[in-house]
Amino acid sequence: MKRVILACVGVLALSGAAAAADLPVAPAPYYKSPVYAPAYNWSGFYLGINGGGGWGRSTWSTTNSFDTSGGLVGGTIGYNYQMNQVVLGVEGDLDWANIKGSTSPGCPVASCTTGDNWLSTVRGRLGYAADRFMPYITGGAAFGDVKASGTGLAGTDTTNAGWTLGGGIEFAIAGHWTAKAEYLYVNLGNVSCGAACGAAVENVNWHANIGRVGLNYRF
């Protein structure tokens, strides 16, 4: 009897193994490859607007250095060329400005005023592309008018060329749009003002720190 039972158990075991062998094999789990977005490319032309403020110093031959300050707003045009993570560019801008200040001590008349009504720069840029962020340094030529006047006198309004140096950071925000924040030191050198400023000759110096933000559209 025992042998019959063992034989039945053996048959059942073999039948179960055979049935298991006939079951369909479960497919291996499917893993979807991750999607990698291409790195942002900074190459190309762009147009934009910018605005901010300036604070600086002016000195006349007969006065101590005095503060100047005010705002500016204008337009920007530029081009970038990216090589790996290095971005080379050239940028120009033209801004309306209202940066001025005045002093009395040492002035040949009641008050001496230095101002700037427009400012333009043409600069090279060297940036490092960290995908959608790009810190950069920049420098080049600066142009603007230096207005020097004394109380009750015509004064002078001279277009002068100087230099600028600074840096900033630009980042891509959406589509073709980028935004930036930058600092520039601008020095427009010296201009001369004589009788129109109430003196034989006054050498007037103007330099400023410019902080501004901008919005660019890349083509």
Backbone torsions as a table, in degrees:
resi	resn	phi	psi	omega
1	MET	NA	-42.3	-179.8
2	LYS	-59.8	-40.1	-179.3
3	ARG	-64.9	-36.1	179.1
4	VAL	-64.3	-44.0	-179.9
5	ILE	-62.5	-45.6	179.8
6	LEU	-62.3	-37.5	178.6
7	ALA	-64.6	-40.8	179.1
8	CYS	-64.1	-43.6	179.3
9	VAL	-60.5	-41.4	179.5
10	GLY	-63.0	-42.2	179.4
11	VAL	-62.7	-43.7	179.6
12	LEU	-62.4	-40.4	179.9
13	ALA	-63.6	-43.7	179.4
14	LEU	-65.4	-36.3	179.2
15	SER	-65.4	-40.7	179.2
16	GLY	-64.8	-40.2	179.3
17	ALA	-64.1	-40.4	179.9
18	ALA	-66.0	-40.7	179.1
19	ALA	-64.4	-39.1	179.2
20	ALA	-64.8	-35.4	179.7
21	ALA	-66.8	-29.1	-179.1
22	ASP	-80.7	-10.6	-179.5
23	LEU	-67.5	144.6	178.7
24	PRO	-64.8	144.1	179.3
25	VAL	-79.0	128.9	179.4
26	ALA	-65.4	134.3	-179.6
27	PRO	-65.8	150.9	177.3
28	ALA	-64.8	145.4	179.4
29	PRO	-59.7	143.2	-176.9
30	TYR	-99.5	123.8	178.5
31	TYR	-111.5	122.7	-179.8
32	LYS	-81.0	132.4	179.2
33	SER	-65.0	137.9	178.5
34	PRO	-64.6	146.7	179.4
35	VAL	-94.8	123.7	-179.6
36	TYR	-105.0	122.3	176.0
37	ALA	-75.4	137.3	179.2
38	PRO	-63.4	148.7	178.9
39	ALA	-63.4	147.3	-179.3
40	TYR	-65.9	138.8	179.5
41	ASN	-112.7	126.3	-174.5
42	TRP	-91.9	-2.0	-176.5
43	SER	-66.2	144.7	174.2
44	GLY	127.7	172.5	178.1
45	PHE	-83.2	157.4	175.6
46	TYR	-153.5	153.0	173.6
47	LEU	-124.9	151.8	-179.0
48	GLY	-163.5	-178.5	174.6
49	ILE	-124.6	156.1	178.6
50	ASN	-146.7	159.8	177.4
51	GLY	-166.0	155.3	179.9
52	GLY	173.7	-145.8	-176.6
53	GLY	-142.5	163.8	178.9
54	GLY	-133.5	146.0	174.9
55	TRP	-141.9	132.3	-174.8
56	GLY	-158.8	-157.1	-176.1
57	ARG	-138.5	151.2	173.2
58	SER	-135.4	149.7	177.9
59	THR	-137.6	132.3	169.2
60	TRP	-100.1	162.8	-178.3
61	SER	-56.8	-34.4	-173.9
62	THR	-104.3	3.7	-177.3
63	THR	-119.5	162.6	168.4
64	ASN	-76.9	166.9	176.3
65	SER	-66.0	138.4	179.8
66	PHE	-135.2	159.9	-173.9
67	ASP	-77.0	145.1	167.3
68	THR	-129.5	150.1	179.5
69	SER	-161.5	163.7	178.9
70	GLY	159.7	-170.5	-176.2
71	GLY	-113.1	170.0	176.6
72	LEU	-155.2	152.7	179.2
73	VAL	-155.5	144.8	-178.8
74	GLY	-176.8	-157.9	-175.6
75	GLY	-119.0	160.7	-175.5
76	THR	-134.8	144.1	171.5
77	ILE	-137.9	143.0	-178.4
78	GLY	-164.8	175.1	178.3
79	TYR	-145.5	136.9	176.3
80	ASN	-118.3	148.6	171.2
81	TYR	-134.0	119.0	-175.6
82	GLN	-100.6	132.5	174.5
83	MET	-125.8	107.8	-172.2
84	ASN	56.5	-116.5	179.4
85	GLN	-103.3	1.1	178.2
86	VAL	-90.8	131.0	179.1
87	VAL	-118.7	118.6	175.1
88	LEU	-103.0	137.7	-177.7
89	GLY	-151.9	165.9	171.9
90	VAL	-131.8	139.5	-175.3
91	GLU	-141.6	141.1	175.0
92	GLY	-131.0	150.8	177.9
93	ASP	-148.1	156.8	176.4
94	LEU	-138.0	120.2	-174.9
95	ASP	-124.3	138.7	162.8
96	TRP	-73.7	140.1	-176.7
97	ALA	-137.6	156.6	173.5
98	ASN	-142.1	66.8	-177.3
99	ILE	-109.0	115.9	-176.5
100	LYS	-155.8	167.1	177.2
101	GLY	-166.0	167.5	-177.4
102	SER	-146.4	163.3	177.9
103	THR	-149.6	160.7	177.4
104	SER	-114.3	-43.9	-178.0
105	PRO	-56.9	124.9	178.8
106	GLY	84.5	-9.8	-178.6
107	CYS	-70.8	138.4	179.8
108	PRO	-67.4	-16.1	174.5
109	VAL	-125.6	-168.4	-174.4
110	ALA	-59.3	-39.4	-177.1
111	SER	-152.2	141.2	176.7
112	CYS	-110.7	131.6	-177.9
113	THR	-124.6	134.5	172.8
114	THR	-118.9	134.7	-179.4
115	GLY	-144.9	167.9	177.7
116	ASP	-139.1	124.0	-177.0
117	ASN	-101.1	-18.9	175.7
118	TRP	-152.4	152.9	-177.1
119	LEU	-145.3	135.7	178.5
120	SER	-136.2	144.1	175.3
121	THR	-133.0	150.2	171.4
122	VAL	-129.0	115.0	-167.6
123	ARG	-134.5	151.5	165.8
124	GLY	-89.1	152.8	176.9
125	ARG	-129.9	141.5	174.4
126	LEU	-127.4	113.9	-174.5
127	GLY	-122.1	165.2	175.7
128	TYR	-121.7	116.6	-176.1
129	ALA	-83.0	110.5	172.0
130	ALA	-106.4	70.5	-173.3
131	ASP	58.8	-109.3	-174.3
132	ARG	-90.5	3.1	177.1
133	PHE	-116.9	141.3	179.4
134	MET	-142.1	99.5	169.3
135	PRO	-74.5	149.3	-176.9
136	TYR	-151.6	159.2	168.2
137	ILE	-114.2	155.9	-174.5
138	THR	-151.4	152.2	177.6
139	GLY	-170.1	158.7	179.8
140	GLY	165.7	-146.4	-175.9
141	ALA	-94.8	149.3	176.7
142	ALA	-128.8	144.0	-180.0
143	PHE	-135.1	146.6	177.7
144	GLY	-178.1	173.8	176.1
145	ASP	-99.5	137.0	174.3
146	VAL	-110.7	113.8	-179.1
147	LYS	-101.4	123.7	176.9
148	ALA	-122.5	128.5	-178.5
149	SER	-149.5	150.6	174.1
150	GLY	-112.4	156.8	-177.6
151	THR	-53.7	124.8	176.9
152	GLY	78.5	4.6	-177.6
153	LEU	-118.5	159.5	-175.5
154	ALA	-68.0	-36.5	-177.6
155	GLY	71.5	-167.2	-179.3
156	THR	-135.6	151.2	177.9
157	ASP	-132.6	102.0	-170.7
158	THR	-117.2	129.3	172.9
159	THR	-79.9	125.4	-175.0
160	ASN	-128.6	152.6	176.3
161	ALA	-110.4	142.0	178.6
162	GLY	-148.2	-143.4	-177.2
163	TRP	-141.9	163.6	-179.9
164	THR	-145.6	150.1	179.2
165	LEU	-149.9	140.8	-179.5
166	GLY	-176.4	-156.1	-178.9
167	GLY	-170.0	173.1	-179.5
168	GLY	-174.6	-168.5	176.0
169	ILE	-140.6	137.3	178.5
170	GLU	-124.1	144.5	-179.7
171	PHE	-143.0	145.2	178.8
172	ALA	-79.9	131.2	-176.7
173	ILE	-107.2	-42.7	179.9
174	ALA	-169.6	133.9	177.0
175	GLY	56.8	-125.2	-178.7
176	HIS	-90.9	3.7	-173.0
177	TRP	-93.5	137.7	172.6
178	THR	-130.6	156.7	177.1
179	ALA	-127.6	152.1	-178.7
180	LYS	-143.3	159.1	170.9
181	ALA	-134.7	133.0	-176.3
182	GLU	-146.8	160.2	175.4
183	TYR	-122.4	136.8	175.2
184	LEU	-132.1	136.6	166.5
185	TYR	-97.9	127.8	-176.5
186	VAL	-123.6	130.8	176.5
187	ASN	-128.5	115.4	-179.5
188	LEU	-97.4	9.7	173.2
189	GLY	72.8	-150.6	-173.7
190	ASN	-113.2	147.6	169.8
191	VAL	-128.9	160.2	-179.2
192	SER	-109.9	142.5	176.2
193	CYS	-143.0	123.2	-176.9
194	GLY	-103.4	-114.7	-176.4
195	ALA	-58.9	-30.5	-179.9
196	ALA	-64.8	-16.7	177.2
197	CYS	-111.3	8.6	176.2
198	GLY	83.2	21.6	-178.5
199	ALA	-144.8	165.1	176.2
200	ALA	-62.4	-55.8	175.5
201	VAL	-149.2	128.9	173.1
202	GLU	-120.8	123.8	171.4
203	ASN	-91.5	121.4	-174.4
204	VAL	-113.5	125.5	179.2
205	ASN	-111.7	143.0	176.8
206	TRP	-141.0	130.4	172.7
207	HIS	-144.9	155.4	-173.2
208	ALA	-151.5	156.5	169.6
209	ASN	-101.1	128.3	-177.5
210	ILE	-114.8	125.4	172.2
211	GLY	-118.7	127.0	-176.7
212	ARG	-153.0	163.8	175.4
213	VAL	-121.1	159.7	-178.8
214	GLY	-148.2	159.5	177.1
215	LEU	-129.3	122.3	-176.3
216	ASN	-118.8	149.0	173.5
217	TYR	-114.4	121.4	-177.8
218	ARG	-95.4	135.9	-179.1
219	PHE	-97.3	NA	NA
